[in-house]
Amino acid sequence: MLKLYYNTISPHSRRVLVALLEKEIEAELVEIEFNGQPNRPELKKYHWFYN
């Protein structure tokens, strides 16, 4: 199943979520809290650029 890692204030993840809903694609939603620190080591594993 597709996973969407998102943050509620992120406009980028909201666009993806809307597209998934419009196309009726099921996805597991995993909320990530940034807390003002988007480059924490535990978050870098979710981003292709850092791998």
N, CA, C and O atoms as a CHARMM CRD file, in Angstrom:
* protein
*
  204
    1    1 MET  N      0.83400  -1.17400   0.00000 PROA 1      0.00000
    2    1 MET  CA     0.00000   0.00000   0.00000 PROA 1      0.00000
    3    1 MET  C      0.88700   1.24900   0.00000 PROA 1      0.00000
    4    1 MET  O      1.96700   1.26900   0.59100 PROA 1      0.00000
    5    2 LEU  N      0.41300   2.25000  -0.65700 PROA 2      0.00000
    6    2 LEU  CA     1.10600   3.52900  -0.74300 PROA 2      0.00000
    7    2 LEU  C      1.07800   4.22400   0.61700 PROA 2      0.00000
    8    2 LEU  O      0.06400   4.19300   1.31400 PROA 2      0.00000
    9    3 LYS  N      2.19000   4.84900   0.99000 PROA 3      0.00000
   10    3 LYS  CA     2.25600   5.62700   2.22800 PROA 3      0.00000
   11    3 LYS  C      2.48600   7.08400   1.87700 PROA 3      0.00000
   12    3 LYS  O      3.31500   7.40400   1.02500 PROA 3      0.00000
   13    4 LEU  N      1.75600   7.95400   2.53000 PROA 4      0.00000
   14    4 LEU  CA     1.96900   9.38800   2.37000 PROA 4      0.00000
   15    4 LEU  C      2.43800   9.94000   3.70600 PROA 4      0.00000
   16    4 LEU  O      1.68400   9.98200   4.67800 PROA 4      0.00000
   17    5 TYR  N      3.69400  10.36300   3.73500 PROA 5      0.00000
   18    5 TYR  CA     4.23300  11.02900   4.91300 PROA 5      0.00000
   19    5 TYR  C      3.91200  12.50900   4.73900 PROA 5      0.00000
   20    5 TYR  O      4.31700  13.12200   3.75100 PROA 5      0.00000
   21    6 TYR  N      3.19100  13.08000   5.69100 PROA 6      0.00000
   22    6 TYR  CA     2.71000  14.43900   5.50600 PROA 6      0.00000
   23    6 TYR  C      2.77800  15.23600   6.80100 PROA 6      0.00000
   24    6 TYR  O      2.94600  14.69100   7.89200 PROA 6      0.00000
   25    7 ASN  N      2.64300  16.53100   6.63800 PROA 7      0.00000
   26    7 ASN  CA     2.50200  17.45000   7.75400 PROA 7      0.00000
   27    7 ASN  C      1.28200  18.29800   7.44400 PROA 7      0.00000
   28    7 ASN  O      1.08400  18.70700   6.30000 PROA 7      0.00000
   29    8 THR  N      0.47300  18.56300   8.43800 PROA 8      0.00000
   30    8 THR  CA    -0.79700  19.24600   8.20700 PROA 8      0.00000
   31    8 THR  C     -0.64700  20.65300   7.63100 PROA 8      0.00000
   32    8 THR  O     -1.56300  21.14600   6.97400 PROA 8      0.00000
   33    9 ILE  N      0.48400  21.30300   7.86400 PROA 9      0.00000
   34    9 ILE  CA     0.65600  22.66400   7.33500 PROA 9      0.00000
   35    9 ILE  C      1.40300  22.69200   6.00700 PROA 9      0.00000
   36    9 ILE  O      1.60700  23.76700   5.44300 PROA 9      0.00000
   37   10 SER  N      1.80800  21.55300   5.50500 PROA 10     0.00000
   38   10 SER  CA     2.56800  21.50300   4.25600 PROA 10     0.00000
   39   10 SER  C      1.64000  21.59200   3.04600 PROA 10     0.00000
   40   10 SER  O      0.79700  20.71500   2.85900 PROA 10     0.00000
   41   11 PRO  N      1.77700  22.63300   2.22000 PROA 11     0.00000
   42   11 PRO  CA     0.93700  22.71900   1.02100 PROA 11     0.00000
   43   11 PRO  C      1.27400  21.61800   0.01200 PROA 11     0.00000
   44   11 PRO  O      0.41800  21.21500  -0.77600 PROA 11     0.00000
   45   12 HSD  N      2.49900  21.14100   0.03400 PROA 12     0.00000
   46   12 HSD  CA     2.91200  20.09400  -0.90600 PROA 12     0.00000
   47   12 HSD  C      2.22200  18.77300  -0.59500 PROA 12     0.00000
   48   12 HSD  O      1.72000  18.10100  -1.49600 PROA 12     0.00000
   49   13 SER  N      2.19700  18.40900   0.66600 PROA 13     0.00000
   50   13 SER  CA     1.53300  17.15400   1.01700 PROA 13     0.00000
   51   13 SER  C      0.01800  17.27600   0.87200 PROA 13     0.00000
   52   13 SER  O     -0.65200  16.28600   0.57600 PROA 13     0.00000
   53   14 ARG  N     -0.53000  18.46500   1.07400 PROA 14     0.00000
   54   14 ARG  CA    -1.97400  18.65100   0.87200 PROA 14     0.00000
   55   14 ARG  C     -2.35000  18.43900  -0.58700 PROA 14     0.00000
   56   14 ARG  O     -3.39800  17.86300  -0.87700 PROA 14     0.00000
   57   15 ARG  N     -1.50700  18.89900  -1.51000 PROA 15     0.00000
   58   15 ARG  CA    -1.77400  18.67300  -2.94400 PROA 15     0.00000
   59   15 ARG  C     -1.81900  17.19000  -3.27000 PROA 15     0.00000
   60   15 ARG  O     -2.69900  16.72500  -3.99500 PROA 15     0.00000
   61   16 VAL  N     -0.87400  16.46500  -2.73200 PROA 16     0.00000
   62   16 VAL  CA    -0.83300  15.02500  -2.96800 PROA 16     0.00000
   63   16 VAL  C     -2.05800  14.35700  -2.36100 PROA 16     0.00000
   64   16 VAL  O     -2.66500  13.49000  -2.98800 PROA 16     0.00000
   65   17 LEU  N     -2.42400  14.75200  -1.15100 PROA 17     0.00000
   66   17 LEU  CA    -3.59200  14.18100  -0.49200 PROA 17     0.00000
   67   17 LEU  C     -4.86500  14.43500  -1.29500 PROA 17     0.00000
   68   17 LEU  O     -5.69000  13.53500  -1.45300 PROA 17     0.00000
   69   18 VAL  N     -5.02700  15.65000  -1.79900 PROA 18     0.00000
   70   18 VAL  CA    -6.19800  15.96700  -2.61500 PROA 18     0.00000
   71   18 VAL  C     -6.22000  15.11200  -3.88100 PROA 18     0.00000
   72   18 VAL  O     -7.27500  14.60700  -4.26600 PROA 18     0.00000
   73   19 ALA  N     -5.08000  14.94500  -4.52500 PROA 19     0.00000
   74   19 ALA  CA    -5.01700  14.11900  -5.73400 PROA 19     0.00000
   75   19 ALA  C     -5.38800  12.67100  -5.42500 PROA 19     0.00000
   76   19 ALA  O     -6.11000  12.03600  -6.19400 PROA 19     0.00000
   77   20 LEU  N     -4.89700  12.14900  -4.30000 PROA 20     0.00000
   78   20 LEU  CA    -5.25000  10.78400  -3.91000 PROA 20     0.00000
   79   20 LEU  C     -6.74300  10.65300  -3.66500 PROA 20     0.00000
   80   20 LEU  O     -7.36000   9.67200  -4.08000 PROA 20     0.00000
   81   21 LEU  N     -7.31800  11.62300  -3.00000 PROA 21     0.00000
   82   21 LEU  CA    -8.75600  11.58000  -2.72100 PROA 21     0.00000
   83   21 LEU  C     -9.58100  11.68000  -3.99800 PROA 21     0.00000
   84   21 LEU  O    -10.56700  10.96000  -4.15800 PROA 21     0.00000
   85   22 GLU  N     -9.18300  12.57400  -4.91600 PROA 22     0.00000
   86   22 GLU  CA    -9.92900  12.73500  -6.16400 PROA 22     0.00000
   87   22 GLU  C     -9.87200  11.47800  -7.02800 PROA 22     0.00000
   88   22 GLU  O    -10.84700  11.13000  -7.69400 PROA 22     0.00000
   89   23 LYS  N     -8.73400  10.80700  -7.01300 PROA 23     0.00000
   90   23 LYS  CA    -8.57100   9.60300  -7.82900 PROA 23     0.00000
   91   23 LYS  C     -8.96600   8.32800  -7.09000 PROA 23     0.00000
   92   23 LYS  O     -8.86200   7.22300  -7.62200 PROA 23     0.00000
   93   24 GLU  N     -9.42700   8.51200  -5.83800 PROA 24     0.00000
   94   24 GLU  CA    -9.86600   7.40500  -4.99100 PROA 24     0.00000
   95   24 GLU  C     -8.78300   6.32800  -4.83900 PROA 24     0.00000
   96   24 GLU  O     -9.04800   5.13100  -4.94700 PROA 24     0.00000
   97   25 ILE  N     -7.56100   6.79400  -4.58500 PROA 25     0.00000
   98   25 ILE  CA    -6.42600   5.90200  -4.35800 PROA 25     0.00000
   99   25 ILE  C     -6.22800   5.76200  -2.85500 PROA 25     0.00000
  100   25 ILE  O     -6.08800   6.75500  -2.14000 PROA 25     0.00000
  101   26 GLU  N     -6.21800   4.52400  -2.38700 PROA 26     0.00000
  102   26 GLU  CA    -6.02100   4.29100  -0.96500 PROA 26     0.00000
  103   26 GLU  C     -4.55600   4.48900  -0.59900 PROA 26     0.00000
  104   26 GLU  O     -3.65800   4.08200  -1.33600 PROA 26     0.00000
  105   27 ALA  N     -4.33100   5.11500   0.54100 PROA 27     0.00000
  106   27 ALA  CA    -2.97100   5.33400   1.02100 PROA 27     0.00000
  107   27 ALA  C     -2.98200   5.36600   2.53700 PROA 27     0.00000
  108   27 ALA  O     -3.94900   5.79700   3.16500 PROA 27     0.00000
  109   28 GLU  N     -1.89100   4.90000   3.10400 PROA 28     0.00000
  110   28 GLU  CA    -1.71500   5.00700   4.54700 PROA 28     0.00000
  111   28 GLU  C     -1.13100   6.38100   4.83800 PROA 28     0.00000
  112   28 GLU  O     -0.10200   6.75300   4.27400 PROA 28     0.00000
  113   29 LEU  N     -1.78300   7.13600   5.71700 PROA 29     0.00000
  114   29 LEU  CA    -1.31900   8.47500   6.04900 PROA 29     0.00000
  115   29 LEU  C     -0.46900   8.42400   7.30900 PROA 29     0.00000
  116   29 LEU  O     -0.89800   7.91900   8.34700 PROA 29     0.00000
  117   30 VAL  N      0.75000   8.95900   7.20200 PROA 30     0.00000
  118   30 VAL  CA     1.67800   8.98500   8.32900 PROA 30     0.00000
  119   30 VAL  C      2.05500  10.44100   8.57500 PROA 30     0.00000
  120   30 VAL  O      2.77100  11.05500   7.78400 PROA 30     0.00000
  121   31 GLU  N      1.56100  10.98100   9.68100 PROA 31     0.00000
  122   31 GLU  CA     1.84200  12.38300   9.98300 PROA 31     0.00000
  123   31 GLU  C      3.23200  12.53000  10.58700 PROA 31     0.00000
  124   31 GLU  O      3.61800  11.77500  11.47900 PROA 31     0.00000
  125   32 ILE  N      3.97600  13.50900  10.09100 PROA 32     0.00000
  126   32 ILE  CA     5.31500  13.82100  10.59100 PROA 32     0.00000
  127   32 ILE  C      5.27000  15.23000  11.15800 PROA 32     0.00000
  128   32 ILE  O      4.83900  16.16300  10.48100 PROA 32     0.00000
  129   33 GLU  N      5.71000  15.38300  12.38400 PROA 33     0.00000
  130   33 GLU  CA     5.73800  16.69000  13.02900 PROA 33     0.00000
  131   33 GLU  C      7.14500  17.27400  12.90300 PROA 33     0.00000
  132   33 GLU  O      8.11100  16.67400  13.37400 PROA 33     0.00000
  133   34 PHE  N      7.26200  18.43700  12.27200 PROA 34     0.00000
  134   34 PHE  CA     8.57500  19.04900  12.05800 PROA 34     0.00000
  135   34 PHE  C      9.08200  19.80600  13.27600 PROA 34     0.00000
  136   34 PHE  O     10.28700  19.81000  13.52900 PROA 34     0.00000
  137   35 ASN  N      8.20800  20.44000  14.02800 PROA 35     0.00000
  138   35 ASN  CA     8.60600  21.21100  15.20900 PROA 35     0.00000
  139   35 ASN  C      9.69200  22.23900  14.90200 PROA 35     0.00000
  140   35 ASN  O     10.56100  22.49400  15.73500 PROA 35     0.00000
  141   36 GLY  N      9.64300  22.82300  13.71700 PROA 36     0.00000
  142   36 GLY  CA    10.60200  23.84900  13.34500 PROA 36     0.00000
  143   36 GLY  C     11.97400  23.32500  12.97700 PROA 36     0.00000
  144   36 GLY  O     12.89600  24.11500  12.77700 PROA 36     0.00000
  145   37 GLN  N     12.13700  22.00700  12.88200 PROA 37     0.00000
  146   37 GLN  CA    13.42900  21.41200  12.56000 PROA 37     0.00000
  147   37 GLN  C     13.27000  20.40400  11.41900 PROA 37     0.00000
  148   37 GLN  O     13.25200  19.20000  11.67300 PROA 37     0.00000
  149   38 PRO  N     13.15600  20.86000  10.18300 PROA 38     0.00000
  150   38 PRO  CA    12.90100  19.93500   9.07700 PROA 38     0.00000
  151   38 PRO  C     14.06800  19.02500   8.71900 PROA 38     0.00000
  152   38 PRO  O     13.86700  18.06100   7.98000 PROA 38     0.00000
  153   39 ASN  N     15.27200  19.28200   9.20500 PROA 39     0.00000
  154   39 ASN  CA    16.43300  18.46500   8.81600 PROA 39     0.00000
  155   39 ASN  C     16.91400  17.54100   9.92900 PROA 39     0.00000
  156   39 ASN  O     18.09700  17.20400   9.98300 PROA 39     0.00000
  157   40 ARG  N     16.01200  17.12700  10.81700 PROA 40     0.00000
  158   40 ARG  CA    16.39500  16.18500  11.87000 PROA 40     0.00000
  159   40 ARG  C     16.78900  14.85300  11.24500 PROA 40     0.00000
  160   40 ARG  O     16.19200  14.44900  10.24700 PROA 40     0.00000
  161   41 PRO  N     17.76800  14.16500  11.79900 PROA 41     0.00000
  162   41 PRO  CA    18.24900  12.89500  11.22400 PROA 41     0.00000
  163   41 PRO  C     17.15500  11.85700  11.03400 PROA 41     0.00000
  164   41 PRO  O     17.16700  11.14000  10.03400 PROA 41     0.00000
  165   42 GLU  N     16.21100  11.75300  11.95900 PROA 42     0.00000
  166   42 GLU  CA    15.17200  10.74200  11.82400 PROA 42     0.00000
  167   42 GLU  C     14.20300  11.04500  10.67700 PROA 42     0.00000
  168   42 GLU  O     13.50400  10.14400  10.21400 PROA 42     0.00000
  169   43 LEU  N     14.15200  12.30200  10.21000 PROA 43     0.00000
  170   43 LEU  CA    13.30500  12.64000   9.07300 PROA 43     0.00000
  171   43 LEU  C     14.02500  12.47600   7.74100 PROA 43     0.00000
  172   43 LEU  O     13.37800  12.30100   6.70900 PROA 43     0.00000
  173   44 LYS  N     15.33900  12.52800   7.74700 PROA 44     0.00000
  174   44 LYS  CA    16.10400  12.44100   6.50500 PROA 44     0.00000
  175   44 LYS  C     15.90600  11.11400   5.79100 PROA 44     0.00000
  176   44 LYS  O     16.05900  11.05000   4.57100 PROA 44     0.00000
  177   45 LYS  N     15.57300  10.05700   6.51300 PROA 45     0.00000
  178   45 LYS  CA    15.37700   8.75800   5.86600 PROA 45     0.00000
  179   45 LYS  C     14.14400   8.74700   4.97200 PROA 45     0.00000
  180   45 LYS  O     14.00500   7.85000   4.14100 PROA 45     0.00000
  181   46 TYR  N     13.24900   9.71600   5.11800 PROA 46     0.00000
  182   46 TYR  CA    12.04300   9.77400   4.30100 PROA 46     0.00000
  183   46 TYR  C     12.22900  10.59400   3.03200 PROA 46     0.00000
  184   46 TYR  O     11.33100  10.63100   2.19000 PROA 46     0.00000
  185   47 HSD  N     13.34600  11.23400   2.88000 PROA 47     0.00000
  186   47 HSD  CA    13.55400  12.11200   1.73200 PROA 47     0.00000
  187   47 HSD  C     14.62400  11.54100   0.82300 PROA 47     0.00000
  188   47 HSD  O     15.73100  11.24800   1.27500 PROA 47     0.00000
  189   48 TRP  N     14.30900  11.38000  -0.44900 PROA 48     0.00000
  190   48 TRP  CA    15.21100  10.74300  -1.40900 PROA 48     0.00000
  191   48 TRP  C     16.53400  11.48700  -1.54400 PROA 48     0.00000
  192   48 TRP  O     17.55900  10.86300  -1.82000 PROA 48     0.00000
  193   49 PHE  N     16.53700  12.81700  -1.35600 PROA 49     0.00000
  194   49 PHE  CA    17.75300  13.60900  -1.55800 PROA 49     0.00000
  195   49 PHE  C     18.85800  13.25000  -0.57600 PROA 49     0.00000
  196   49 PHE  O     20.04000  13.30600  -0.91600 PROA 49     0.00000
  197   50 TYR  N     18.47300  12.88200   0.63800 PROA 50     0.00000
  198   50 TYR  CA    19.45500  12.62000   1.67700 PROA 50     0.00000
  199   50 TYR  C     20.00700  11.20000   1.64100 PROA 50     0.00000
  200   50 TYR  O     21.01700  10.92100   2.28800 PROA 50     0.00000
  201   51 ASN  N     19.37300  10.30200   0.90600 PROA 51     0.00000
  202   51 ASN  CA    19.81100   8.89500   0.89600 PROA 51     0.00000
  203   51 ASN  C     20.89600   8.63600  -0.10600 PROA 51     0.00000
  204   51 ASN  O     21.36400   7.50500  -0.23000 PROA 51     0.00000
